[in-house]
Amino acid sequence: MPQSTTTYPGAKPLICRVCDKGFSKAEHLRRHERCHTGSKPFVCKECRRPFARQDALTRHEKLHTRAAATKQAQAQSQQLPQVTPLDTLPWDAPRAPADAAVPVSAPGQTWETSDTQQAVASDLDFALIWPDSENLFQSIMSSDIPDQWQIPLGSLPIPPVVQDVSGMNFGSPNSFDDRSSSIGTIPSGGSHQAVRDVSDMVTSSSSSVTAAIKATSITSVFLDECLHMFFVRFIPTFPILHRATFVFRDCTHPLLLNAMALGSLYLGPKDSVAKGEALWRLAHTAVSTSWQSLITHRGPYDACNGVQLLLTALLGQIYGALSKTRTIRTTSQVFRPLGFFWARHCGMLDSEPFPVDEVPYPDTSSSEKDHKWRTWAAREIQQRALLAYYILDGLVAQMSGDGASTRHVANPLTLPSTEEAFDANNADEWLVHMRAQKVEQPSFRLLFRSLFPPIGSFRALDYQLSAFSLRVILEGLQSLVSDSDDSDHDLAAVGVPTRSDVRRALAQIHETITMSIHLSASERLEVLLRWHTICLDTMINSTVLCRHVCARYDIPQQVSGGSRTLRQSFDMLHWVNTEDARRALLHAIAIQDIIEQLPRGRAHVIHMPSSLFAAATVYVVFALAGIANVSLPRTIVWQDALLSPADLNLNLCCDTNRPSTSTGSETSRFVAGGRTDSQPGVAAVRNLLYEMNSMQKLFRCLFSQWGIAHDMEEIVNQWIILCH
């Protein structure tokens, strides 16, 4: 019986042979298939540049038309020349007249909504979730883009206007080096060549970045998919951008590029990572050369300048810190403190939160409610961007083995609004959640003070803390751990709590996490994953421990950068027989168990690679010491796995409702001597060599999201070879 060929409204009978995506019109299918084949059948008559789409060629040809008109106008205006100092030009001002650049605005500006663009928009492939991705794509692919992102010559250590510099003083040549070829000794007339050389260098650098973009065959469809995946996959685990009020054309290009670079990590094609890295490099070039102008940018609802610059730096450094490319990771670490500097410069730390009395009433007009909602969202994004920077700072500090960039416990920001209010899709839904929220929100500084009372207790914090807020608190405690002296755990720097103080604070946080009814199962696991990692680091600095193992067995490692000196007196064989080592092992096993429990859609939080690697480091030290099989307690009391008797003796007012080391729990006996009460065959036995093999597979699962897992897996593989 022949099959029916009847089609119905909305049906998409035309299927792409590569990705099985459906289309209702043949021209849309042909246009889509060019993304896979790379075919560019439309060629410019002037410069012979090929394009994949007719509308893209049409917009490109307008560049030639406008360039010709500009040259004619330029020739007519030469009678009355007007000199503009180069150092007064904005960061996105092209060196050629503006009309000769691209028909869409340069990065850092909102796109124009001219009649021409509106006509073009109707011609776009309606399958794009973000139609403005086409405008961004055309702006990136424009041959004039390097001119837009060049370093302003006024910011270089040479005069912006060519002149005789033989009698000028540029300051001490020691600011560069002591060689006789420094700028201050250029002979008369040599300054012209110096200016040209530097200009050529900048142009070459910018051109190489954009050439990499063109070489990776990036399309508007790819950009669209990246931004979609950014909001669908990344933002749920790191809620810093507000999807419901996000307006594409209100964002600077560098912010969009970094968001898309992160989104590319969640796409399937093998070349997605290379394309995302090209986007990151383009955004980094823009920020590095033009932050002076980006810091003055202010969105329509922003309370301060520079909010989008902070977001751009945040997303770029998250991408960089976890990148497969080592130079990008180093770049991220070097630029890490800049975000706090920019935030302080723009007054973000002093910016007042959204006033509670400005929350509209239900009977307020829709337009006013919408305006208040968007104003609140902008304040919330600003606050979350800063808090996220604290999270990133603590994470990178732990991964690199260095200290934090700022004093976390002095954080003056208040708790962010509830996730329910932040996830609201419209003003009315937002209003319902805001009315149910507490009026006064405490500051993080107050929360940290409550974790270090004169007389400690293990009571949970009496606040409704989201997973995001808990992560900020945990990184504050991590910063205190990294500030303590590695050579003597009992000797802390002035003003820094001892490790016993930090452990008791971590015990309170564990109570808060386990008793919270506001966390989903996935959120609780994600927060506990970081909690266990920080607890492990109170026993031993896992980054330094990794360096000890690799140095001992001549294994090259690039996971933690720098050349930090190792303590020669550290004895790994002695350490594995200490209580701290057994406590660290319990936390390492918990880390592995949590990662294996996380659902697939949530198994890519940014602290997962470092947590898994810290656990693997503890495993290998035990395995190399000949302790491969470990009998574990059937039930672990985490207070006993965290706090030593010395920690408890310092606490004059323990919570009697919690079991402690004095009760002789199975956990405390395991920590004290490595023994359990379980009968043979009943106790949970772990073979650490087998578990390291499982960890190796987990690292391979992280390859596509976080490239640093490549280096981590390579080291773990070397460790496994050593143990056999």
C-alpha positions, 0 to 999 in steps of 0.5 A, a space after each residue: 500500500 503506497 504511503 501517503 504524501 499528505 503534509 500538514 501545517 507545521 510539518 517539516 518533511 525535508 530532513 537534513 541527511 547529516 543532523 536529521 533536522 527537519 525543514 518545511 521548505 527546500 530553500 531552508 534545507 539547502 541553506 542549512 546543508 551549507 553549514 555542513 558542507 562549507 559551500 559558499 556559492 555566492 561570490 562578490 563581484 568586487 573582491 571575489 569573496 565567497 558567501 554561503 547566503 545571498 543575504 550575507 552577500 547583499 550586505 557585504 556588497 553594500 560595504 563596497 558601495 559605502 566605501 566608494 561614497 566615503 572616498 568621494 566625500 573624503 576627497 571633497 572634505 580634504 579642503 578643510 581637514 579636521 584633526 582628531 587626536 588618536 587617543 581620544 577615539 573610543 575603543 570601537 571607533 574604526 580608523 577608517 570613517 565609520 561608514 566604511 566599516 560594517 553596517 552593524 555597530 561595532 562591539 560595545 554598542 547596541 545594534 542599530 534598528 534601521 529600516 535596512 536591518 529590519 528588512 534584512 531581519 525578515 530574510 533571516 532563517 527563522 530557525 535561529 533562536 537568536 535572530 541577531 546571531 546573524 548580525 553578530 556573525 557578519 560583524 565578526 566576519 567583516 574584513 574591517 573587524 581588526 581595525 575596530 579592536 586595535 589598541 588605541 595608539 594613545 595608550 601605547 608608550 609612544 606619542 599618538 601624533 607623529 612628531 620629533 621626539 628627540 627632545 622628549 622624556 618618556 620616563 625611565 627606560 628601566 620601565 622596559 629594560 636596560 638595553 640601548 634599543 629602548 624608545 628613549 634612545 631612538 635617533 631623530 627620525 626613528 620615531 616614525 618607524 617606531 610608530 609604524 612598527 607598533 601599528 603593524 604589530 597591533 594590526 597583525 595581532 588582531 588580524 591573526 585572531 580574526 583569521 583564526 575565526 574565518 579558518 574555523 568555518 563559524 556560521 550564524 547557526 553555530 553562534 545561535 546554538 552556542 548561546 542557546 546551550 549557554 542558557 540551557 546547560 551552563 546557566 542552570 549550574 551557575 545562575 548569573 545571567 537573567 534569561 527572561 530579560 536578556 536582550 541580545 542587542 543590548 549586550 556588548 560583543 565581547 560578552 556575547 562571544 564569551 557566553 558563546 565560547 562557554 556554550 560551544 563546550 556543550 555541543 557535539 561536533 568535534 570542531 566545536 571546541 576549536 571554534 569556541 576557543 577562536 571566539 574566546 580569543 577574539 573576546 580576550 583581544 577586545 577586552 585586553 585592548 579596549 577595557 578603558 572604553 568598555 568600563 564606561 559602558 552602561 546598559 539601559 537598566 544598569 546601576 553602575 558602569 562596567 557591569 558587562 565588562 565584569 560579566 565578560 571577564 567572569 565568563 572569559 576567566 571561567 572558560 580560560 581556567 578550565 581550558 585544555 590550552 595551557 596558555 589560556 589557563 595561564 592567561 586566566 590566572 594572570 587576569 584574575 584580580 582585574 575583575 575586583 579592581 574594575 568592580 571597585 573602580 565602578 563602585 559596584 561593591 558600594 551599590 545599593 541593592 534594589 530597594 524593597 519599598 520599590 517592589 510594585 503592588 499587584 494592581 500596578 500597571 503592566 508597563 511599570 511592573 515590567 520596568 521595575 522587574 527589569 531594573 531589579 534584574 539588572 541589579 541582581 545580575 550585577 550582584 550575582 556577577 560579583 558573587 560569582 567572581 568570589 566563587 571563581 577566585 576561590 576555585 582558581 586559588 585552590 587549583 593553582 595553590 595560590 592565595 585569593 585575590 581579595 579578602 572574601 570574609 570582608 564581602 559587603 554584598 548581601 544575599 542574592 534574591 531567591 532562585 524562584 524570583 530569579 527564574 521567574 518568566 514574567 513580571 507578575 510571576 516575579 512579583 509573587 516571589 518577591 512578596 514572599 521573600 524576607 525584607 532584610 537580607 544579611 550581608 556575607 560579612 555578617 554570615 562569616 562572623 556568625 561562623 566564627 563565634 566566641 563560643 562555637 556551636 554546630 547549629 545550622 545557619 538560620 538563613 534561607 541560603 541558595 546553592 549559589 550563596 552556599 558556594 560563595 560562603 564555601 569559597 570564603 572558607 577556602 580562602 582562609 584555608 589557602 591563607 593558613 601556613 602549610 608548614 604548621 597548621 597551628 600557626 596562622 597569619 595575623 587575622 586569619 582563623 586557625 584550621 581548627 576554627 575553619 573546620 568548625 565553621 565547615 561543620 556548621 555549613 554541613 549542618 546547613 546543607 543537610 537540613 536545608 529544604 530549599 535545595 534540590 537533590 542535584 544542588 545539594 550534591 553539587 554543594 556537598 561536592 565542593 564542601 568535601 573538597 575544601 574539607 580535604 584541603 584542611 587536611 592536606 593541600 591537594 595541589 601541593 600534594 600533587 606537585 610532591 607526587 609528580 616531582 618525586 617520580 619525575 612526572 611532568 604536570 601542567 595542571 597547577 601553574 607556577 614554580 612554587 617551592 616544595 617542602 623538602 621535609 614532607 614525607 608522603 609515606 609518613 603522612 598516609 599513616 596519620 589521622 589527617 590522611 585517613 580523614 582526607 581519604 574519607 572525603 576523597 571517597 565521598 567526592 567520587 561517590 557524589 560525582 557518580 550520583 550526579 544526573 547527566 544534565 548536572 554533571 558539569 559544574 565548574 568545580 567538578 574537575 578540581 574536586 575529582 583530581 584532588 580525590 585522585 591525588 589522595 588515592 595515588 598517595 595511599 596506593 604508592 604507599 602500599 595501601 590499596 584495599 581500604 575497609 570503610 565504616 558502614 556509616 560515616 559521621 562527617 563531623 567525626 571525619 572532619 574534626 579532630 579531638 583537638 578541634 573539639 577541645 577548643 569548642 567549649 560548647 559542643 552540640 550534644 545532639 551530634 555524635 562526636 569523637 568522644 562517643 567512639 563512633 565507627 568513623 572516629 575509630 577508623 580515623 584513629 587507627 584505620 580500623 572498623 567494627 564491621 565483620 569481614 565480608 560486611 564492611 565496605 571495601 574499596 580497592 583504590 587502584 580499581 577506583 583510580 581506573 573508574 576516575 580515569 573514565 570520569 575524567 574522559 567524560 569531562 573532556 568535552 566540557 572542561 578541557 583541563 580534564 585532558 591534562 588531569 587524566 594524563 597525570 592520573 594515567 601516569 599514576 596508574 602506571 606507577 602503581 602497577 
